[in-house]
Amino acid sequence: MSSTAKDVLKVYWHEARRYKRSLGALIVFIFVSTAVSIIVPLYYKKFFDVLSAGNVSPDILQKLIGFLFIILGIHGISWLSWRIVAFVNSYFQSRVITDLKQTAFDYLIEHSYGFFINNFSGSLVQKVNRLSRSFERFADRLSFDLYPLIIRTVGMIVILWIIQPLIGVIMLVWITVFVAVNFLLSLWKLKYDTARAAKDSEVTGALSDAIGNHNTIQLFTGFRFESLRFKKVIEELQKLMNFTWNLSGFIEAIQAILWITAEFFLFYFGVRFWSEGTLTIGTFVLIQSYLLLLFDNLWQFGRIIRDVYESFADAKEMVEILHRPHHIQDVPAAKPLVVTRGEIAFKNVHFSFRETRTVLENIDAVIKPGEKVALIGPSGAGKSTFVKLLFRFYEVGSGEILIDGQNIQRVTQESLRANVGLVPQDPVLFHRTLMENIRYGRREATDAEVQEAATLAHCDEFIKNLPYRYETLVGERGIKLSGGERQRVAIARAMLKNAPILVLDEATSSLDSHSENLIQDALEKLMRNKTTIVIAHRLSTIRKMDRIIVIDQGKIIEEGTHDELLTNPESLYQKLWKLQAGGFLKYRA
């Protein structure tokens, strides 16, 4: 769904309305400071009218000095008003920007697993930052440019109309034409600004993707390939930037023509009225003062409009995300999941990706409380999807999944995931300390409990050799640790969480033989009194499971114990077993 400027304004207003008093103060004091700037030229008019009379007397001198003090006082009011505006605006904008970032983060982070695997993390980060920056640009242009321009324009036209109606009409017609032309040209340019913003996000995504896979680029000597790929994207951005900047130059050329025309006609008719004695020298000074005052504002008008629409374009992508419903949502009045036994039941579950690729079909399976079940099968058989459906990372197409008789689609996602622990095959850690990463399993845990879990998972063996021990930062995604070390941290985190249902996704795959023996002991303790699902490719890890479920092409084709499945000479399990038994399993024996 494509968002509009109206949608962006609604998002801005949703956060800004919390600070109505500050917003009201800004409106009042900007009005005061702008209005008094219109009054100053009136006193300059009076000053030069008196001065041009040619009479020099103490009374005239006193009157001129009096005008100067009045002008000084008006400037003082303007100065004080702008100082108040500056302080109030600092508070108002900083609070709204902070709230926009928080709102964007809170909504973004609740999107589904599928959303994040289809979007670059770097692009999402940029969209959040653009939303807050776009508000700052919009608010600045509105508060310090557009709003004062409206006040000045209306005030000046009214004053000139009173002094000389025709001069007022000329000013009104010129401003109307100037504003209309600039608005239409800026609106025409908007679609190119939107395309530039989208391409900029694409560049950020490409950059993030390459940096995140720098090791793969080195291993596969892909530097030149990636350089050319990135060059293609940034050259497309360069073309859009060049085009939009040239458009800006064209619009400014039109502005200059309109400005020269206005100045000529105002002074042409001014000279005619002066010759007739209906226009004074002071009025000429007034007109020139107003022209100079309007010149900068109106010259910037096109840029103001373009900046406003560019801010909308920058915010547009994040607003679309804010308006996109979360794919996985709690149903109304969802209740917390209560796990008393830990029984899991899949009842005629069917799942497809976008109705084009069937991944799981007619899955019926019951995992008894405390049972240890292994899922095995060829790559792409549907094992990982089976588990993702249990976590509600995806919604089932049809059928239902029950935990202790409770449909997981009718319980809160938070309570569901609080009761299911996971040790993934490739753990991803926060760029935080080891203490914080392990404590994430149970954030209220004490340091002693964290260290106990780390010891059980044999993390202490490598932590004790680190310079800052538990306070060591692990790097982005845990890059400073080896695969086996990250795996042990994930196991420690699961131990600390101590959920009644546990999923192990090839939890020992990244460990050497020595570490695996240590971890196997820790996992046995972790699995005790828990309903456990083990996804395995290495069949040696599942011989002790209570039951083995074999999945192929999205269907359960056989199940039983290790020994039972080996009795069937045609079983897929026996074929997989023979393949592995002929390889590293014999070697390990």
Protein Blocks (a to p, Z undefined) as FASTA:
>chain_A
ZZdfklmmmmmmmmmmmmmmlmmmmmmmmmmmmmmmmmmmmmmmmmmmmmmnopacfklm
mmmmmmmmmmmmmmmmmmmmmmmmmmmmmmmmmmmmmmmmmmmmmmmmmpcfklmmmpcf
klmmmmmmmmmmmmmmmmmmmmmmmmmmmmmmmmmmmmmmmmommlmmmmmmmmmmmmmm
mmmmmmmmmmmmmmmmmmmmmmmmmmmmmmmmmmmmmmnopmmmmmmmmmmmmmmmmmmm
mmmmmmmmmmmmmmmmmmmmmmmmmmmmmmmmmmnopacfklmmmmmmmmmmmmmmmmmm
mmmmmmmmmmmmmmmmmmmmmmpccfbacdehiacdddfkopacdehiacdehhlacfbg
hiacdddehiacddeddehilmmmmmmmmnomaccfbdcddeehiafklccfklmmmmpc
cddfbdcdddddfklmmmmmommbcfklmmmmmmmnommmmmmmpmklmmpcebehhlmp
cfklmmmmmmmmmmmnopabdcdehkllmpcfklmmmmmmmmmmmmgopacddddfblml
mmmpmbdcddeehiafbgcdfklmmmpmkbmklmmmmmmmmmmmmmmZZ
